[in-house]
Amino acid sequence: MDLFIEQLMNGLAIGAIYALITSGLSLIYGILRILHVAHAGIYTIGAYVGLGVYSMTGNLLFAILASMAVCSILGILVERIVYSPLLKFPPYVPLIASIALLLGIEEVMRLIAGPQIHGFPVSLPLATIRVGNISLSSALVMVYIVSIVIFFVLWIITSKTDLGLAMRAVSQDMSIASAMGINSRQIVSLTFAIGSSIAAIAGILVGIYFNQVYPTMGAVPAYKTLALIVVGGLGSVPGAILASLLLGIAETLLIGYANIPFPRDALAFVAMILVLMIRPEGLLGNIKKKI
């Protein structure tokens, strides 16, 4: 039972990291209706920037803030330079551009930092928690705390602020929202900035949790998060978070704990197929209802 609980805690941590990546992707899809595959590239850059700044300063908080700032700017530039000119074309055109951008980011990071895996040896100001025979590492505790804070702040922004109201209006109909006095272009840029900053935090957490940062670390999340936003309900941030948490638990318990002979990374796509067959609108509704 102790091993089961520890694996469950690990599954929640993996799911929380998935949720951080997927929530930003879901926000962006809710606004522009594009599959922002390059979001995984932003997540990779966030990990490298966080590692670089921490190596120079030894201050984890400063490293996180610097990574968020860099990735927010990159997210806005991607929206303005890559996606904005392509919105007049069919949806597969921005998708192809996004895939090309992800591959380009991977190669640039490989040239800059090298192809090898870099460790993220950080000293966390958190103690290991022990309850009986169950042990929660400081990295695990950090993932829980940061994820809860980010999800709470994201809920406040999207549900309780004028920015959140404007984001919901733009997601419903950008032209009507603009006619009602909302600066839709600014809202889109802010959405990319928020989503990209969350991806940066996810990249740093993955680097700390697995003690690994490498150029292709966004390859698996790139396609797995696409499946998760379908499972959660296209454009539904709560649905994306719920789907991510469930996937993290399922991967850890079914593949890791129960040792079921099934490819771990294929589980998200099995879930997507089942959801499309049984509940096509996703776990928590569809994009017409809410972001």
Backbone torsions as a table, in degrees:
resi	resn	phi	psi	omega
1	MET	NA	-38.6	178.9
2	ASP	-61.8	-42.1	178.2
3	LEU	-63.7	-39.4	179.1
4	PHE	-62.1	-43.8	-179.0
5	ILE	-66.1	-41.1	177.9
6	GLU	-62.6	-41.6	177.4
7	GLN	-65.6	-36.1	177.1
8	LEU	-63.6	-42.2	178.0
9	MET	-64.1	-40.0	176.8
10	ASN	-64.4	-40.6	178.3
11	GLY	-62.3	-39.6	177.0
12	LEU	-64.0	-38.5	179.1
13	ALA	-65.9	-44.8	178.1
14	ILE	-62.1	-43.4	178.6
15	GLY	-62.6	-38.4	178.9
16	ALA	-64.2	-38.9	177.8
17	ILE	-67.0	-43.2	174.2
18	TYR	-56.2	-43.2	-175.9
19	ALA	-64.5	-36.6	178.3
20	LEU	-62.7	-42.1	179.0
21	ILE	-69.5	-45.0	-173.5
22	THR	-70.4	-33.9	-178.1
23	SER	-62.9	-41.9	177.1
24	GLY	-65.5	-40.5	177.9
25	LEU	-63.5	-39.8	179.8
26	SER	-67.4	-37.8	175.9
27	LEU	-59.0	-47.3	-177.7
28	ILE	-66.2	-41.2	177.4
29	TYR	-63.1	-38.3	-179.8
30	GLY	-62.7	-27.8	-178.7
31	ILE	-87.8	-50.3	-171.6
32	LEU	-106.7	-9.4	-177.7
33	ARG	60.4	35.9	176.7
34	ILE	-120.7	149.2	177.3
35	LEU	-89.6	101.4	-172.4
36	HIS	-84.0	73.3	-178.3
37	VAL	-61.2	-32.6	-179.2
38	ALA	-66.9	-6.2	174.5
39	HIS	-56.2	-36.0	178.0
40	ALA	-67.1	-28.8	175.5
41	GLY	-70.0	-39.9	175.6
42	ILE	-61.0	-41.2	177.6
43	TYR	-60.1	-41.0	177.8
44	THR	-65.4	-45.1	177.7
45	ILE	-60.7	-39.8	178.3
46	GLY	-58.3	-41.4	178.9
47	ALA	-64.8	-43.7	-179.2
48	TYR	-66.9	-42.2	179.4
49	VAL	-64.3	-44.0	178.2
50	GLY	-59.7	-43.9	179.4
51	LEU	-64.8	-43.3	-179.1
52	GLY	-63.9	-45.3	-179.1
53	VAL	-67.3	-39.7	179.2
54	TYR	-65.8	-38.0	179.1
55	SER	-63.3	-33.9	-178.6
56	MET	-82.5	-35.0	-172.1
57	THR	-109.0	-27.5	-175.0
58	GLY	73.9	9.7	-178.1
59	ASN	-111.4	110.7	-175.9
60	LEU	-68.7	-40.2	-179.5
61	LEU	-62.2	-43.7	178.1
62	PHE	-63.8	-37.7	178.5
63	ALA	-63.2	-41.4	179.4
64	ILE	-65.5	-45.2	-178.7
65	LEU	-65.2	-41.0	178.7
66	ALA	-64.5	-41.9	179.5
67	SER	-64.5	-42.0	177.7
68	MET	-61.3	-42.5	-179.0
69	ALA	-64.3	-46.8	-179.3
70	VAL	-62.6	-45.7	-177.3
71	CYS	-70.1	-32.7	175.7
72	SER	-62.1	-45.4	178.4
73	ILE	-63.4	-43.4	178.6
74	LEU	-62.6	-39.9	178.5
75	GLY	-61.2	-43.1	178.8
76	ILE	-65.3	-41.8	179.4
77	LEU	-63.8	-40.0	177.7
78	VAL	-62.2	-42.8	179.7
79	GLU	-64.9	-44.7	-175.8
80	ARG	-72.6	-42.5	-172.1
81	ILE	-88.6	-38.8	-173.5
82	VAL	-96.6	-55.4	-170.3
83	TYR	-81.1	-42.7	-175.3
84	SER	-55.0	-45.0	178.8
85	PRO	-69.8	-16.4	-174.4
86	LEU	-100.3	-2.2	-176.1
87	LEU	-67.1	-21.0	179.7
88	LYS	-77.0	-10.6	179.7
89	PHE	-96.0	168.0	177.1
90	PRO	-57.8	155.8	-174.3
91	PRO	-58.0	-26.8	-178.2
92	TYR	-70.6	-19.4	179.3
93	VAL	-68.7	-51.7	174.3
94	PRO	-60.8	-32.6	178.3
95	LEU	-63.0	-46.1	178.4
96	ILE	-61.9	-42.2	178.4
97	ALA	-62.7	-37.6	-179.3
98	SER	-67.2	-40.8	177.8
99	ILE	-63.7	-43.3	178.2
100	ALA	-61.8	-38.7	179.5
101	LEU	-66.1	-41.3	177.7
102	LEU	-59.9	-47.3	179.4
103	LEU	-62.8	-38.1	177.9
104	GLY	-64.6	-41.5	178.6
105	ILE	-62.4	-42.7	179.5
106	GLU	-59.5	-43.8	-178.2
107	GLU	-70.0	-37.6	178.0
108	VAL	-63.9	-44.0	179.1
109	MET	-65.3	-34.4	177.6
110	ARG	-65.0	-40.1	179.9
111	LEU	-70.0	-38.5	-176.6
112	ILE	-75.7	-49.6	-172.1
113	ALA	-103.8	-8.4	-178.9
114	GLY	92.1	160.2	-176.5
115	PRO	-80.2	-11.4	-174.4
116	GLN	-75.5	162.2	177.1
117	ILE	-82.4	131.6	177.6
118	HIS	-103.9	136.4	174.6
119	GLY	-78.1	160.7	177.4
120	PHE	-124.9	71.4	-174.6
121	PRO	-77.7	83.5	-176.1
122	VAL	-101.3	145.1	175.4
123	SER	-97.9	107.7	-175.2
124	LEU	-87.6	140.4	179.1
125	PRO	-82.8	38.3	-178.4
126	LEU	-130.7	145.0	-179.9
127	ALA	-95.7	154.0	173.6
128	THR	-68.4	132.3	-178.5
129	ILE	-97.2	130.2	178.3
130	ARG	-121.9	127.2	175.2
131	VAL	-127.0	101.4	-174.7
132	GLY	65.9	-124.3	178.2
133	ASN	-93.5	3.4	-177.7
134	ILE	-95.0	130.6	-178.3
135	SER	-122.8	128.9	176.4
136	LEU	-113.3	116.2	-177.0
137	SER	-67.9	162.6	179.6
138	SER	-63.1	-34.8	177.8
139	ALA	-65.6	-39.3	178.3
140	LEU	-64.3	-44.5	179.4
141	VAL	-62.6	-39.3	179.2
142	MET	-63.9	-42.1	177.8
143	VAL	-59.1	-44.1	179.3
144	TYR	-61.2	-50.1	-175.2
145	ILE	-64.1	-49.4	-178.2
146	VAL	-63.0	-42.2	-178.7
147	SER	-63.0	-45.6	179.8
148	ILE	-61.3	-43.4	179.9
149	VAL	-63.3	-45.9	-178.8
150	ILE	-63.5	-44.4	-179.0
151	PHE	-64.9	-37.9	178.8
152	PHE	-66.2	-45.8	179.1
153	VAL	-63.1	-40.9	179.3
154	LEU	-63.7	-39.4	177.2
155	TRP	-64.1	-42.1	178.3
156	ILE	-61.4	-45.7	-177.3
157	ILE	-63.4	-47.0	-173.9
158	THR	-79.1	-22.9	-173.4
159	SER	-111.8	-23.8	-170.0
160	LYS	-122.2	6.5	-177.0
161	THR	-124.8	162.7	176.5
162	ASP	-64.5	-33.1	177.1
163	LEU	-61.4	-44.1	178.3
164	GLY	-62.8	-39.6	177.7
165	LEU	-63.9	-42.4	178.3
166	ALA	-65.3	-38.1	178.3
167	MET	-63.7	-40.5	178.7
168	ARG	-67.4	-37.5	178.7
169	ALA	-65.7	-44.3	179.7
170	VAL	-65.2	-36.5	179.8
171	SER	-67.7	-28.9	178.9
172	GLN	-75.0	-50.0	179.9
173	ASP	-161.3	107.6	-174.8
174	MET	-65.7	-39.5	-177.6
175	SER	-68.2	-42.5	178.0
176	ILE	-65.9	-40.5	178.4
177	ALA	-61.3	-40.2	178.1
178	SER	-66.0	-38.0	179.0
179	ALA	-66.1	-26.2	179.7
180	MET	-88.2	6.8	174.5
181	GLY	100.4	4.3	178.3
182	ILE	-85.3	133.2	176.5
183	ASN	-79.4	88.2	-173.8
184	SER	-62.0	-38.6	-179.3
185	ARG	-62.5	-40.0	178.9
186	GLN	-68.1	-39.0	179.1
187	ILE	-63.8	-41.4	177.6
188	VAL	-61.4	-44.8	179.7
189	SER	-63.4	-41.6	178.6
190	LEU	-65.1	-36.3	177.8
191	THR	-64.5	-42.9	177.0
192	PHE	-64.6	-38.0	179.4
193	ALA	-64.6	-44.1	179.9
194	ILE	-65.3	-48.4	-179.7
195	GLY	-61.7	-39.9	-178.4
196	SER	-70.7	-36.2	178.4
197	SER	-67.4	-35.9	176.0
198	ILE	-66.8	-39.2	176.6
199	ALA	-61.7	-37.0	178.1
200	ALA	-62.1	-43.7	178.5
201	ILE	-62.9	-41.6	178.7
202	ALA	-61.5	-41.1	179.1
203	GLY	-61.4	-42.3	178.9
204	ILE	-66.5	-42.4	179.1
205	LEU	-62.0	-41.2	177.4
206	VAL	-63.8	-42.6	178.7
207	GLY	-60.3	-40.8	-180.0
208	ILE	-73.4	-44.5	-174.3
209	TYR	-65.4	-44.0	-179.4
210	PHE	-98.3	-5.4	-177.9
211	ASN	55.6	41.7	-178.1
212	GLN	-145.1	132.1	171.4
213	VAL	-136.0	124.7	-177.0
214	TYR	-151.0	160.7	-170.4
215	PRO	-60.0	-34.0	-175.7
216	THR	-100.1	21.4	-177.8
217	MET	-66.8	-14.7	178.2
218	GLY	-92.9	-2.6	-174.1
219	ALA	-63.8	-49.6	-179.8
220	VAL	-69.5	-48.2	176.9
221	PRO	-58.1	-27.1	-177.6
222	ALA	-58.5	-44.9	-179.1
223	TYR	-94.0	-27.0	-179.7
224	LYS	-68.2	-38.5	179.5
225	THR	-68.9	-29.4	175.4
226	LEU	-63.4	-40.7	176.4
227	ALA	-65.1	-37.7	-176.7
228	LEU	-68.0	-37.7	179.8
229	ILE	-70.6	-25.3	173.8
230	VAL	-71.8	-44.6	179.7
231	VAL	-62.7	-42.3	-178.8
232	GLY	-73.7	-23.9	-175.3
233	GLY	114.6	113.7	-173.3
234	LEU	-52.8	121.4	178.5
235	GLY	87.5	-3.5	179.9
236	SER	-95.0	109.7	179.1
237	VAL	-65.9	-46.5	176.1
238	PRO	-58.5	-38.6	178.3
239	GLY	-64.4	-40.3	178.8
240	ALA	-64.4	-40.6	179.1
241	ILE	-65.7	-45.2	179.4
242	LEU	-61.2	-46.6	179.7
243	ALA	-61.0	-39.3	-179.4
244	SER	-65.9	-44.7	179.2
245	LEU	-62.6	-43.3	179.4
246	LEU	-64.2	-39.1	179.7
247	LEU	-67.0	-42.9	179.0
248	GLY	-59.5	-43.4	178.2
249	ILE	-66.3	-44.6	-178.4
250	ALA	-63.0	-44.1	179.8
251	GLU	-60.8	-43.4	-175.8
252	THR	-71.8	-43.9	-176.2
253	LEU	-77.4	-44.8	-175.5
254	LEU	-76.2	-44.4	-175.7
255	ILE	-89.3	-44.7	-177.1
256	GLY	-81.4	-49.6	-174.9
257	TYR	-82.3	-52.6	-178.4
258	ALA	-78.9	-12.8	176.3
259	ASN	58.2	42.8	175.9
260	ILE	-73.3	129.1	-177.2
261	PRO	-74.5	79.1	-178.3
262	PHE	-144.9	139.5	179.9
263	PRO	-59.4	124.9	-176.5
264	ARG	-58.5	-45.0	-174.8
265	ASP	-75.9	-9.7	178.4
266	ALA	-86.2	-12.2	-175.0
267	LEU	-62.9	-36.7	179.7
268	ALA	-62.1	-36.9	-178.3
269	PHE	-77.1	-31.3	172.7
270	VAL	-63.0	-44.1	177.4
271	ALA	-61.8	-40.5	179.6
272	MET	-63.0	-43.5	179.6
273	ILE	-62.4	-43.9	-179.8
274	LEU	-64.0	-42.0	179.9
275	VAL	-65.6	-41.8	179.1
276	LEU	-63.8	-31.7	179.7
277	MET	-78.5	-37.5	-172.8
278	ILE	-98.8	-43.2	-176.4
279	ARG	-140.3	81.0	-173.6
280	PRO	-59.2	-25.4	-179.5
281	GLU	-77.8	-4.3	179.1
282	GLY	93.3	176.0	-175.0
283	LEU	-64.4	-40.4	-175.2
284	LEU	-122.7	53.4	173.7
285	GLY	84.9	-158.9	-176.4
286	ASN	-133.8	-178.7	-172.6
287	ILE	-67.6	-21.2	-178.4
288	LYS	-72.4	-18.7	-176.9
289	LYS	-89.2	-47.8	-176.9
290	LYS	-165.8	162.7	173.7
291	ILE	-77.5	NA	NA
